[in-house]
Amino acid sequence: MERTERNRIRQMVLSCRRVLEEEYDALLRLHGLLPDKKLPAPAGREETRRLLDNALGREGQEYAVARPRYVRQAAFSFLNRLVALRVAEAQGLIGETVLPRPEYGNRSRRERDLADADPHLAADAEELAHTALREALSELAAHIPLLFREGDPYAILWPRLPAYRAVRQAFVQLPPELWREFETLGWVYQYFHSVERDEIRRRLRRNPQPDEIPPLNQFYTVGWIVRALVENTLGHLWLETHPHSPLRQRWQYLVPLQNQFRSPAEERDVARWRVLDPACGSGHFLLGAFDLLLPMWQEAHPEMPAWQIPASILEHNLYGVDIDLRACQIAAAALYLKARTAFERLKGSDPRARFAPRRLNIVCADIRFSDGERRQRFLSEFEHDQPLLRLVQDILATCEQAYELGSLLDIRAQFERSFHQRVRKPSDWQPQAVQLGFLQPDSLQLALGDVPVPVPREYTVEEMVEKVREFIRAAARRQDMGSQLFGLDAEQAVHLVDVLTQSYDVVLMNPPYGALSPGAKEYARKVYPRTHNDAYAAFIELAIRLCRAGGRVGALTGRTFLFLKSFQKLREEILRSEALPEIVWDLGFNVLDEATARYAAFTLRKRYEGDGVSWREHPVTFFRLTEPAWDEKRVCFEEALAAWSTEESCG
């Protein structure tokens, strides 16, 4: 996407943000929630006010902080939903709901159809618009629950018709072809924070607050860098076991490797590969990984109907974590829509074709527990199983800092022990395991009789999640918004622990950089003593920890680790004994829109016993691209790679 196109998206997003934040501010006033104080709820609005009070209570202890945060988050959530619907309808995946057309009286096609079917609805333009939206959202809610989840505290209020029409009119200003680009979702996320980011930079010197981390650091990684990092991690992983694969010819940015790493003894099928972005933002790296994984699956599993592959990739291969719920929503929506579009292309006329991924592995770390009675009520769900209760208690305690730390939470060793220590008799958990559908009866080792065996990890996680969902459903029936919100956070905590206690074949990231928040900084000093001086350095150490032996890391970070003394331990200890660089792109300035840092991109290979490599003799391929600006960097890299390929072909 060209910079002129991105600028058009930026103008649209900032216009929509202004309209929606003004609207949500006005809606809160209508419910007695003024900027500086709370008034009694107006007559007829008491129930909605009760829900809003619970939602604001989750935002923070001080009303002066909670109210503007809620306004911002609600406006962003509504915009995310509309953008996802607009992209879905542009791809032909749902009926037109957001796009107004003159031939329908400046209503959408869905609104026209609803009005034709119900004259009473046709007479109420606002209710007609909201009904059309609810109908469209329900079509996607089962597939992208992170964006359309029931009980979302930011969906209590809906913008009134004038504000909704203003947002739709801003959408019309973008050319239709931009709405068919999945990239648009990511740029919407970045540009929503533009004004806020500038304000934070003007007043901030050090130690940002947790809510300031996303605006300061969420920059959408440009497409050519994503391709280069994905092809030179995931692509090389594929070629290790498929050296003659024709897919090699598709990868324009694949850099020939010069090192002598021995391949690990274990060969893993692509169905078992896991790719993680621990600071996934709006999911650009995961979208790039999807593009490579789809033909890999097709080549590795020709016996499998092609239409089954897109959902399988979402379920088995791709994982993302972010500290910002809005980013996670967009990442989940973009992945679902991209996979659904691929499914529609591949299904042909097969009557069996269905697109129903059982899960999207995108986890939000913005977890904000409230203590006291709700916590005890929640924990009582696990009293029948004391080892499981202790595990859940550990999860809640550990994840209380998740909103500040995100993926930097160091929970792997602790929870792996907890998972392994929990044992039950096969006869106790066979029926429920079969019911949950993730274990086959013949895998339960029934021959062991009543001999205690470790409960499979998948079973433990699924059991916890199901108990959490029972708690949420009960809270919804009681209309207990506070308990419902606690349950939603608890469910996210279980998923976060699950993701951060696994190993990954590839870790891809553009992590935050600069100072950590005060709470995160104190934690990092203890857990990441060699890299706590900068957030991106700690993420490099984290990525290597999460990689399996022989796995790869691809990252875009600040370039200061290449030469500053404060990163000496990272260079001399971690990047020698734990992982070795394979390719480095020294990029300098003018890399990411609105970012002011100097960047470097690189790939690492995690070391393993018997890898056959000495760091002293290990060659690294280096591209210096500091002088060119913006897209000229891409052109210079392409030219250098083409010249290299020509030299190699000439012998």
ROVODREN-433771 format. One record per residue: y, x, z of N, C-alpha, C in turn. Coordinates in pm, whole numbers, plus 50000, padded with zeros to 5 digits. Layout:
! ROVODREN-433771
YXZYXZYXZ;...
! end
This chain:
! ROVODREN-433771
498815008450000500005000050000501255008850000;502175006149909503385014349896504355011450010;505265021050034506205019450145507145007750122;507505004849998508364993249972507664980250012;506364979549988505604967650028505514966850180;505314978250243505234978250389506574973950450;507684977750388508994973750439509194958650430;508644952450328508744937950317507964931150431;506814936850463506034931450575506824933150705;507454944550721508234947250842509344936950860;510084934150754511164924350762510624910650799;509504906950738508904893950768508484893050915;507844903550966507334903351103508474902451204;509524910351184510624910151280511334896651279;511434890351163512014876951156511164866951233;509844867651215508934858551285508964860951436;509024873551477509054876451620510284870351685;511424871751621512654866151677512534850951693;512034844351590511904829751595510944825551706;509794831951714508764827751808509124830951953;509744842451978510124845552116511224836052164;512144832452077513154822552115512504809152143;511494805552064510814792752082510034792452213;509284802952243508514803052368509414803752491;510524810552480511494810352589511984796052614;512294788852507512774775052520511684765952576;510444767852535509344759652585509104761752734;509214774152780509074776652924510194769853002;511404769952947512524763153014512244748153027;511644742452923511324728152927510344724753038;509594734753083508614732553190509114737853324;510424740253334511024744353462510924759053491;510534767153393510384781553413511564788653348;512644790253423513854796653373513714811753382;514544819253311514414833953316514554839853455;515384833753540515664839753671515054832253788;514474820453765513914812753876513004801753823;512224796253916511354784953886511954772153944;511994761753862512404748553908511164739553917;511244728353989510104719053989509774714553847;508514711853824508084707653692508694694053658;509244692353539509774679253499508664668753496;509024656353512508064645353511507284645353379;505974643853392505114643453274504634657053227;505164667653286504774681253244504074688953357;503654681753462503104688553579501804696053548;500904689953470499614696353443499794709053360;500614708153256500874720153175501544730853259;502444726853347503124736653433502114743753523;501124736153574500114742453659499354753153582;499014750353457498324760253374499214772353348;500494769853324501424780853299501594789553423;501654783553540501784791353663500594800753681;499384795753651498194804253658498274815653557;498704812453436498784822653331499824833253366;500964828953418502004838553456501544847053574;500734841253662500234848853775499374860653733;498694859353620497874870353569498734881753514;499964878953474500804889053409501384899353506;501464896053633502044905553728502584898353849;502864905853952503304899954078504754895154071;505584901853995507004898453991507274888953875;507864877553907508164867553805509084873253697;510044881653739510984887353643510284896053540;509114901353574508334909453479507334900653404;506734891253476505674883053418506194873953308;507354867853326507834858053228508114864353092;508904875053081509124880852947507854886452885;506944891452969505674896252914504894884552854;504884873352922504164861752870504794856852740;506114856352734506794852152611506394861152495;506424874152519506084883652412504634882052368;503714881052464502304880052431501974866752362;502594855852407502334842852344502854842652201;504044848152180504604848652045503714856951953;503244868252004502414877151923501054870651894;500494863651992499204857151972499304846451864;500364838351870500524827851769500714834051631;501504844751624501704851351495500394857151444;499614863451531498314868851490497424857951431;497404846551496496554835651448496994830951310;498304829251293498794824651163498524834851054;498714847651085498464858050984496994858150945;496104857051045494674856751014494324844850927;494894833150958494634821350875495174823250734;496374829150723496974831050590496144840650506;495634851450566494784860750492493474853850454;492904846050547491644839150519491804829250404;492924821850401493094812250293493414819350161;494104830850167494364838450045493074843849985;492074846550070490774851250024489854839649984;490324827450002489504815849968488424812850069;488564817650194487534815750296487714802850375;488934797550379489194784550443490154776850352;490254763850376491224755950302492644759750337;493554758250243494954762250265495554754150379;496034761450480496544755250602497974759650631;498284772150606499584777850641500554777250525;500064779550404500944780450287501484766750248;502804764350256503374751750210503594752150058;503374740849994503554740049849504504728549815;505414730849719506364720149681505674707449635;504554708849564503874696949512503274688349623;503154693849745502664685949859503794682349955;505034682549903506164679549990506424690350092;506214703050053506354714650142505424713950262;504304707350243503214707750339502084715950278;501114719750362499944726750309498964716650252;497984721550180496974712750122496194705650232;495884712750341495154706350451495994695250513;497284697750531498164687350584498224675350491;498284677850361498304666850264497044658350275;495884665150286494624657850295494534649750424;494974655550535494954648250662495894636150659;497074638050599498044627050590497504615750502;496834619150393496254608850307495184600950379;494454607550471493354600950541493824592850661;495014595850715495474589350838496974586550828;497374574250793498804571050779499594573250907;498974570751024499694572851150500014587651169;499084596251134499334610651144500404614951044;500394608850928501384612350825502804609450873;502944599850965504274596051012504824605651117;504004614651169504424624151273504214638251219;505274644051162505144656851092504674668051184;505144668251309504744678951400503284677651439;502844665651473501454663751508500544666351389;501014662951269500244665951148500054680951133;501124688751150501024703251137500104709151243;500224704351367499374709551476497914705651455;497664693451406496284689251380495654697851272;496404700751166495894709451060495574723351115;496454728551200496224741751259494984741651347;494864731451433493694730851522492394730051441;492404722551335491214721251251490844734651189;491844741851137491574754851074491114765151178;491784765051293491414774751397489984772351445;489574759851453488224756951500487164762151403;487504763251274486564768451176486274783251198;487254790451252487074804851273486784808451419;486954798751510486854801951653485484807251691;484424801851632483074806251668482804820551623;483554825251524483284838351465484224849251516;485434845451556486404855351605486914850351741;486034850051842486444844151970487584851652038;487704864552010488784872252072490154866952030;490254861851909491514856651857491674841851885;490574834451887490654819951898489874814752019;489774822552125488914818652236489474806652311;488554798252357488924786552434489484791052569;490524784452612491134787952740492084799652733;492464803752614493404814852600494714811252671;495154819352768496384815852841497624815952753;497554822952639498724823552552498764812252450;497784803052457497744791752365497984778552437;498524779252557498824766952631499924759152561;500914766152511502054760052442501984762852292;502384753152214502444754852069503894753652023;504324762451934505694761251883505944747551818;507154742751835507514730051774507744731751624;507894720651557507884720651411508974729551349;510234729151395511244737851330510874752651335;510364757351451509984771451461508784774351371;507814765351370506624767351285507024767951138;507914759051096508364759250956509114772150922;509894777151018510634789550992509674801250971;508594801851050507614812551034506914811250898;506524799150863505854797250734506764801050619;508034798050631508964801650524509094816850513;509054823750626509074838450621507824843650552;506684837350576505444841350509505574840250356;506244829750312506364827250167507094838750098;507934845950172508704856750111507834868650072;506614869550126505704880450087504964876649960;504784885749866504024882649745502584878949779;501974869849705500604865549734499604877049740;499824887549658498834898449657498794905949789;499904906149865499884912749995499054904850095;499004891750080498174883750171496694885250140;496364890950026494954893449995494504907250040;495414914850101495084928150151494774927450300;493614932750339493294932950481494234942350557;494804952050487495774961050549496944953550611;497324942150550498484934750598498354931350745;497154928250790496944925150932497384936651021;497024948750983497384960451063498864963251063;499514961750948500944964350943501714953851023;501234941551027501874931351110501874935951256;500744941351300500674945951438501684957051465;501724966951379502624978251404504084973851406;504474965851308505894962651295506374952651399;505474945351463505904936451571506584944451681;506164956851700506684965151809507884973751769;508394972451646509384982051596510624982951685;511264971551711512504971751790512214976251933;511144970951990510754974652126510484989552137;509824995152036509505009452037510785017752040;511755013951961513025021451958513735020652093;513695008852156514355007252286513675015852392;512355016252392511625024352491511935039052471;511985043552346512285057652320513655061552371;514625052452359515985055752401516095057852551;515325050352629515475051252773514375058952844;513295062152771512145068252836512205083452827;511965089852939511855104352940510425108752968;509765102153059508385105853089507725094353165;506415095353183505635085653260505885071253218;505455067253098505625053353056504785043953142;505225031453151504455021253219503325016453127;502255010353184501115006253100501504997752980;502434988352998502824979552888503624986752780;504124998852812504895006252713504015015252626;502765017252665501875025952589501585020352449;501195007552436500915002652300502105003452204;503304998552240504414999852145504715014352106;504555023552200504875037452170503845043952079;502605039152081501525046752019500755039551909;500985026751889500195019551790500825021251653;500285030851576500735033251439499545031751346;499745024151242498665021451148498415033851063;497205038951068496865051150996496815048450846;497535056350770497635053850626496265055750560;496085048750447494765047450387494085060350348;494825069950293494155081950243493625090550358;494315090350473493825097950588492565091350644;492565078150650491365071050692490185074650603;490395074150473489305077350379488815091550399;489755100950415489355114950430488505116850556;488915110750667488175112550791486845105150789;486815093250733485565085750728484555092450635;485005096550518484085102750422483545116050474;484355123350551483925136450598483255136150735;483015124350788482175122650907480965114150871;481205101550847480115092350812479455096250681;480255100650585479695104750456478775116850468;479205126950543478345138750561477105135450644;477245126250739476065121850814475015115950720;475455108150625474535102050527473885112750440;474685122150393474175132150299473215141950365;473255142950498472275151550566470855146950539;470645134050536469295128650516469105122650377;470185121750299470105116550162470885125950070;470465138550060471265148449987471455145349840;470575137449781470685134249638471215120249614;471795114249715472295100649701473425099949599;473405090049510474515088449415475815084349481;475765080549607477005076749677477975088449686;477445100649683478315112449689479425111649583;479105106449467480065106049357481215096249383;481015087049475482055077049503483125082249596;482815092849670483705096949778484665107749730;485855103149696486855111749634487345122749728;487305120249860487885129649956486845137750031;485615138049984484565145650049484795160650029;484905167950139485145182450135483815189650152;483445198550061482185205950078482215214250206;481135213750282481065221150407480465234950384;480995244750458480565258550441479695263550557;479535255250662478855260350781477335258950768;476645264350870475185265250865474515257050975;475115245751014474485237251114473095233151068;472125234551157470805229051131470825214151162;470165206351080470115192051106469285189351231;469715179951317468895176451434467525171451389;466565173151475465195169351439465075154351415;465835146351490465705131951480466435126751357;465745118751276466375111951164466505097251199;467725092151193467995078451235468325069951114;467745058151110468045048751004469475043751018;470115040450907471505035750911471645023350997;470595015551011470655003651096470855007151242;470575019551281470725023851420471995031951443;472735034751337473965042551355475015034251428;475765041151512476885034651580478145042751555;479195035651514480495041651486481505035451583;482215043851657483155039251760484555043951728;485525035151747486935039051757487385035451898;487585045351986487905042552126489365038552149;490195039152047491585034252054491855027251921;491155016151899490965011051762492205004751703;493215001151785494374994751727493954982751644;494464981751523494154970351438492934972651350;492184983451376490854984951318490764991951184;491764999951147491755005751013490575015150992;490225023351090489075032351075487775024451062;487645013651136486425005751129486314998750994;487434994350939487414988550804486974998950702;487475011350717487065022050627485595025250641;485085025150764483655027750785482815016650722;483275004250730482534993150667482344995750518;483385000750451483295003150307482185013150273;481965022950359480885032650332479535027250374;479495019950484478215015350536477555005050444;478324996950377477744986450293476834992150185;477275001550102476345007150003475245015750065;475505021750181474435029250250473285019950286;473605008550343472564998650376471824994450249;472554991950143471914987250019470944997749965;471305010549976470425021049927469235023150022;469475022250152468405024950248467445013250261;467925001050234467084989150255467134980050132;466574984650020466584976249899465774963449916;464874963150014464074951150036464864939950103;466024942950155466814933450233467764925850142;467854912550154468854905250076470254910750102;470984913649998472284920250013473234912050099;473124898850096474064890650172473874891950323;472724897050367472504898950510473234911250565;473584920450478474094933450523475454932650590;476454925450537477764925450603477704921250750;476954910750781476844906650922476104917151004;475084923550945474334933851017475224945651053;476144949250964477064960250993477934956951113;478454944651118479284940551231478494940851361;477244936351356476434935351477475964948851528;475574957851437474854969951478475654982951467;476624983651377477214996651344478594999151402;479424989051412480854991251437481264986651576;481984995651647482434993051784483884997651798;484674989851871486064993651893486544989252030;487414997352089488034994352218489524996752204;490324987952263491754990652271492304984552398;493424989852441494044985452565494924973252544;495204969952417496124959152383495334947652321;495384935952384494664924252334495104920552193;496404921652164496874917752031496234926551923;496104939451950495464948451854494004944851835;493314942051945491904938351935491724925551855;492614916051873492534903651797492614906451647;493564914851609493724917651466492534925551414;492034935151491490874942851447489674933751426;489424924651521488304915451508488474906451387;489694901351367489934892651252489754900151121;490294912251114490194919950989488744923150955;487964927251055486564930451030485774918150986;485994907051057485284894851021485634890650878;486924890450845487334885750713486844895150603;486864908150629486374917650529484874915650506;484114914350616482674912450602482344899050537;483104888750574482864875550515483154875750365;484194882850325484514883950183483394891150108;482844901850168481714908850106480504899650095;480254891850199479134882350196479294872450080;480484866950063480704857249955480444863649819;480754876349807480534883349680479044885849656;478284887949763476884892149751475874880849757;476284869149801475294858649828474674852749702;475404853549589474854848049466474514833349481;473354829549431472924815549439471794813549540;471614823349630470524822549727470794810949825;469944800649826470194789249916470044792750064;469424804250094469244808250234470464815350291;471414818750206472524827350248473384820750355;473544827650466474404823250575475134835450631;476394833550664477144844450727477424840350872;476664845750964476804842051105476524854051193;477414864051194477184875551284477134870951428;476164876151502475984871751640477034877551733;477674888151691478714893851777479614902951695;480824904751746481754914951698481994924251816;481764937051797481804946651908483194952551928;484194943651936485564947851965485884943452107;486254952852192486444950052334487874953352374;488484944052445489834946352496489764951152640;490474961952670490494967552805491664962452888;492414952552838493514946852916492934936953017;492304942553120491574934753220492414934553348;492744922353396493654921053511493044911253610;492274916453703491574907953798492534902953907;492274890753950492884885854074491814886154181;492174890054303491194891854410491014878854490;490234880054594490114869254690489014859354657;489334846654672488334836154665487624835854529;488354837654421487734836854289486724847954269;487034859854317486084870854305484784867654380;484924862554502483724859354580482924848054516;483634838054463482944827054396482184832254273;482804841454202482154847254085480924855454125;481054863854227479934872354268478754864354322;479034852454372477934844254424476954840354315;477364841154188476464838154077475294847954072;475424859554137474424870154125473674872654257;473844863854354473264866454486471734866754483;471124860454384469654860154378469064873654344;469894883054297469394895854248470334906754302;469974912654416470874922154481471184934454397;470194940554327470564951954240471554948154131;471374936254072472304931853970473674928854032;473694923154152474954920654220475724933554242;475024944054288475704956954310476264962454179;475514960654071475984965353941477264958053900;477284944853918478474937053882479654940953971;479404942954102480484947354191481074960654146;480194969854105480674982854056481524981153930;481104972153842481854969853719483254964653750;483354954753839484664949253873485554959953935;484994967854026485804978054093486274988753995;485384993053907485735003653813486754998953711;486634986653667487494981753558488854976753605;489144978153734490464974053781491574982753723;491234994853680492225003553616492125003453464;491284994753410491054994953265492334992453186;493224983853237494444980653160495354992753144;495185002953230495945015353216495185026053140;493855026353156493055037553107492325034652977;491955022152954491185019052834489905027052829;489635033152714488385040552694488285052952780;489385057452841489325069552923488595067353055;488235055053085487415052653204486125060753194;485845068553295484635076853296483565069453375;482755061653307481815052953377480375055053332;480185064453242478875065453178477765069253277;477945080353346476865085153433476565075053543;477625069653604477445060253715476635048053671;476985042253557476345029753518475005031953451;474805043153390473465046053338472475046553454;472875052753565471995052953683471735038853734;472795030653736472645017053786471715008853697;471855010353565470975003253473469525007353495;469295020353509467925025353519467295022153655;468105020753758467565018353891467105003953910;467574995153826467204981153843465824978653781;464884974153861463524971753812463094957753854;462224951953772461614939153804460214938953748;459424929253793458084927653739458184920653603;457394925153505457454918653373457304903653379;456454898653469456234884253476457484876753522;458434883953588459664877553635460654875053522;460704884453425461764883153327461284880453185;459974878853166459474875853032460054862852975;459994851553045460444839152982461914839552942;462764844753031464184844852998464484854752887;463764866052884463994875852778463664869852642;462544862552635462174856352508463204845852469;463694838452570464694828152542465974834152487;466384845652540467594851952492467444857552351;466214860152309465964863252170466154877652129;466334886852224466534900652182465324909352209;464274903752269463034911152287461884902752236;460944908952170459754902052125458724902252238;457864892052246456884891652355456024904052363;455694910052247454794921552253455504934152301;456824933252322457544945152370457714945052521;457144935152589457384933752731456374941352816;455464948452752454484956552824453724948052926;453214936652878452534927552968451264933653027;450764943952960449544950253011449774956553148;451064958653183451354964653312451174954753426;450984942053392450784932153497452004931153587;451804932953717452904931753812453494945153852;453194955653776453764968753806455254968453772;456154971553865457584971153834457944980953722;458774976553631459244984953522460754983353511;461444993253455462904991853437463234979953349;464264972453387464734961453303465464967453184;465134963153062465824968752945467324966952955;468044976752910469504976552918470074963952852;469544960552734470064949052662469924936352746;468784935452815468544923752898469554923153013;469794934453076470724934753188472114930353144;472594935653031473924932052982473974917352945;472974912552872472964898552832472894889252952;472144893253054472034884853174473394883853243;474094894953254475414894653316476374885953236;476374887753104477294880153020477014865153030;475744861353031475414847153040475874841353173;475724848753283476194843953412477724842453412;478404851953348479864850953339480254838453262;479564835853153479914824153071479634811153144;478574810853225478324799053308479504796653404;480014807553460481154806653552482384801253478;482614806253355483764801853277483634786953241;482434782953200482244768853162482464759653282;481974763753400482174755653520483664754753555;484384765853540485824765853568486564756853471;486134756753344486764748153245486554733453278;485334730153327485064716253364485944711953482;486194721253574487044718253690488534719253657;488834723653534490214726453492490874736553585;490084746553624490554757253712490924769153624;492174769253578492604779653485492514793553547;492824794853676492764808053740491364813853737;490354805653771488964810553767488514813153625;488984804853532488624806853393489154820353343;490374823453377490954836253337490214847853402;489844846253531489074856653598487764858853524;487094848053484485824849253413485974856153278;487044852953206487254859453077487464874453094;488204878353198488374892653226487044899153265;486234891953345484944897453386484024899453267;484054890253172483234891753052483664904052973;484974905952960485464917852892485034930552965;485024930253098484634942053176483184945753149;482294935753144480874938553115480744944852977;481434939252877481354944752742481934958852736;483014961252811483624974552810482654984952865;482014981752977481034990953035479894993352937;479434982852873478344984252777478724993952665;479914992352608480345000952497480525015352542;481095017452661481415030952705480245038152769;479085031852777477905038752829476865041052720;477255039552595476365042552483476775055752418;475915060752330476215072752251476445068352106;477265076152036477695072351901477435083751802;477065079751682476845089451576478155094851521;479165086151516480485089951466481535083551556;482545091451594483705086251666484935089151580;485685078751547486885079751464488065074451543;489235080951531490335076151615491675082051573;492715074351605494095078951608494605075151747;494335083551848494565079551988496035080552025;496415074852140497775076552189498065091152221;499335094552215499725108352246500865108252347;501125119752406502215120952502501745118352644;502705115552731502415113752873501645100852898;500765101352996500055089553042500905082153144;500565069453170501245062153277500905068853411;501705066453516501475073453642500055071853696;499525059653694498175057553745497135064553661;497315063953529496365070453439496445085653451;497625090753475497775105353486497025110653607;497125103653720496425108053841494915107653818;494435097353751493005096153721492565107453627;493365110253525492985120353426492925134353487;493765137153586493705150253650492335152853711;491705142353761490395143853824489265143753721;489365135153623488235132853531488325141753407;489545144953364489735153453246490625165353284;490155173953374491025184753424491445194553316;490675195753209491025205353103491985199752999;492165186552996492915180352886493925169952932;494175168853061495005158053111496475159353075;496885170753019498295172952990498835164052879;497955158552795498395149652688497305139352663;497705126952639496735116252621495775119252506;496305124452394495415126652280494375137352309;494725147452391493755157852425492625152052509;492975143352604491925136852683491015128452595;491575122052495490755114052404489835122852319;490265134952285489375143952213488155147252300;488415150452426487305153352517486405141152533;487015129352547486235117052559485355114952436;485925116652316485175114252193483945123152185;484105135652226482965144852223481905140552324;482335136052441481375131252541480555119452487;481215110552413480555098452365479685100752242;479845112152178479045115452060477635119552100;476665115552023475315120552043475235134851991;474175141952025473985155651976473975155751825;474795164251765474885164951620475815154851559;476395146051641477315135951589478645141951550;479495133751492480765138551438481955130651494;483065137651504484345131651544485325133751430;486055123251397487165124251302488405118651367;489505126151369490675121751445491965125851377;492975117551398494355120951366495105121551498;495665133251531496335135051660497585143451639;498305145851749499355155951745498765169551709;499595178451656499085191451611499275202451716;499865199051832500195209351929498955216251986;497805209751980496595216152034496205228451953;496735229851832496385241151748496945254351800;498045253851879498705266451913499325267152052;499645255952117500315256752247499365261852355;499925269552448499125275352556498535264652647;499255253352662498785242752751497485236352702;497105238852576495855233452522494785244352508;494985255552578494075266952563492645263452604;492495255752713491145252152756490465242952656;491225234152594490655225652489490135234252375;490925243952332490515252452219489345261452256;489465268152372488525278852403487245274052472;487305262852540486105257952608485465246352531;486235236052506485645224052445485345226152297;486305231752224486135233252079485375245952040;484715251752135483775262652106482365258852153;482275255352280480935253252336480435239052318;481325229152303480885215252299480945209152159;481925212852080482035207651943482835217651861;482445219151735483105228851648483875221651536;485105226051509485845220151397485155223351264;485205213851172484685216051038485815216050934;486735206450944487845205350850489115202250929;490225208350892491515205750955492565203450846;493325192650861494485190050776495725191650863;496525201950842497765203850917498855196150843;499325184950903500135175150829501625175750860;502005180050980503415180651014504035166951029;505335165950991506065153351001505755144150882;506375132050888506325122450776504895118750740;504185114050840502785110250819502605095150838;503075089850952502905075750986504265068950992;504375056950937505625049550941506095047851085;507385051051109508065049251237507635059251344;506705068151313506275078251411507135090751395;507415097451507508285109251504507535122151533;506245121451561505485133351598505035141151475;504605153551499503925161651396502425160351417;501695158551309500295154751319499365164951256;498105164151300496995171151235495815161551233;495025162151128493765154851121492635165051120;491485161351173490385171051178489065163851197;488005170951164486655166251196485965176751282;485125171951374484355180551464482875177051451;482035187051478480595184751487480155188051629;479535178451697479085180951834477905190451832;477975200251921476925210351927475675204951996;474565211651973473305207652034472395219752039;471425219152126470515230452143469775233152013;469825245851970469155249551847469935246451722;471285244551735472055241351614472205253251520;471905265551569471875277151482473235282551444;474295279151518475655282851478476315290651590;477015301351554477855308851647479305305351619;480065302051724481455298151700482265309651640;481875321951669482615333351615482475334451463;481365329951410481105331051266481235317651194;481635307651265481675294051209482925292251122;482765289050992483935287350906484535273350919;485855272550909486585259850913487415258850786;487345247450720488145245050599489505239550642;490575245750594491925242850644492825239050527;493525227650539494505223350438495885222950505;496805231050455498165230850509499025221450423;499435210350485500205200050415501495196850490;502085206950554503265204550636504545202850554;504605208950437505835208450359506025195350283;505015190050214505205177450142505505165950238;506155155550187506495143950269505735131650221;505335123450318504725110450291503585111350189;503665103350083502545102749988502335115849911;503325124649913503135137649848502035145649917;501845143350046500755150250116499405146350054;499245133650028497995128949966497805135349829;498845135749750498745141549615498375156349623;499005163649714498705177849728497255180049773;496775171849864495385173049908494435170149793;494705159649717493835156249604493815167549502;494975173449477495035184449380494255196549429;494405199749558493685211249614492185208949610;491745196949641490315193849641489755194049499;490545189049403490105189149264489975203449212;490955212049248490885226049204489675233049265;489385230149390488235235949458486935231649390;486845218749358485645213649293485455220049156;486545222349085486465228748954485955242948966;486475250449065486025264149087484535264549119;484075255149204482665254949241481775251949120;482235242449035481425238848920481365250048817;482385258848818482395270148725481625282148780;481115280648903480315291448961481155302249022;
! end
